[in-house]
Amino acid sequence: MTNLQKILNSIKTLGLTNISATQIAVNADLTLTQITEAVRPAIKSGEVIKTGKGNAAEYSLPEEIETSDDKEVISLSSLCEKHDINPMIARRKLRKANVTKPGKQWSWAQDFDLSGIIEIITK
């Protein structure tokens, strides 16, 4: 088992949100340096969410969107196509507006009210 797998298992075991590096170190039997090195690529890929810095850093797993066959999603790219907007600019506008990415991708459930999202990306 890799250090990253140990870290992810620890975060899942400890409750998925705002888990300190010290808690992970104890649970996964790793040093803080090992945690920092292993989790850095996972943060960049969106597999792990980091809040805070240094000793105050806390780690979480992103909430997953259910994408089963019976529950379709609306992607940001489809919204951009419909409103004739460049997806790269739309993502930039959403980040600037502090909109939390709903999972690994910019996509929402069919029943989600997208009026706020559309308002931000069409400004």
FENCORNOR-V436761 format. One record per backbone hydrogen bond with DSSP energy under -1.0 kcal/mol. NH is the residue of the N-H (numbers start at 0). CO is the residue of the C=O. E is the energy in kcal/mol with one decimal. If there is no record, write none. Layout:
NH&CO&E  NH&CO&E
//
This chain:
5&1&-2.1  6&2&-2.4  7&3&-2.9  8&4&-2.4  9&5&-2.2  10&6&-2.6  11&7&-2.3  12&8&-2.6  13&9&-2.8  15&10&-3.1  18&58&-2.9  20&56&-1.0  23&19&-2.0  24&20&-2.7  25&21&-2.2  26&22&-2.4  27&23&-3.3  28&24&-1.0  29&24&-1.5  34&30&-2.0  35&31&-2.5  36&32&-2.5  37&33&-2.2  38&34&-2.5  39&35&-1.3  42&38&-2.1  43&39&-1.8  44&40&-1.9  46&41&-1.8  47&41&-1.5  48&59&-3.0  50&57&-2.7  55&52&-1.9  56&53&-1.5  57&50&-3.0  58&18&-2.7  59&48&-2.3  60&15&-2.2  70&67&-1.3  73&107&-3.6  75&105&-2.6  78&74&-1.8  79&75&-2.8  80&76&-2.3  81&77&-2.1  82&78&-2.0  84&79&-2.5  89&85&-2.2  90&86&-2.6  91&87&-1.9  92&88&-2.5  93&89&-2.3  94&90&-2.5  95&91&-2.5  96&92&-1.8  97&94&-1.6  98&93&-2.6  106&104&-1.6  107&73&-2.6  109&71&-1.5  111&108&-2.0  117&113&-2.9  118&114&-2.2  119&115&-2.0  120&116&-2.4  121&117&-1.6
//
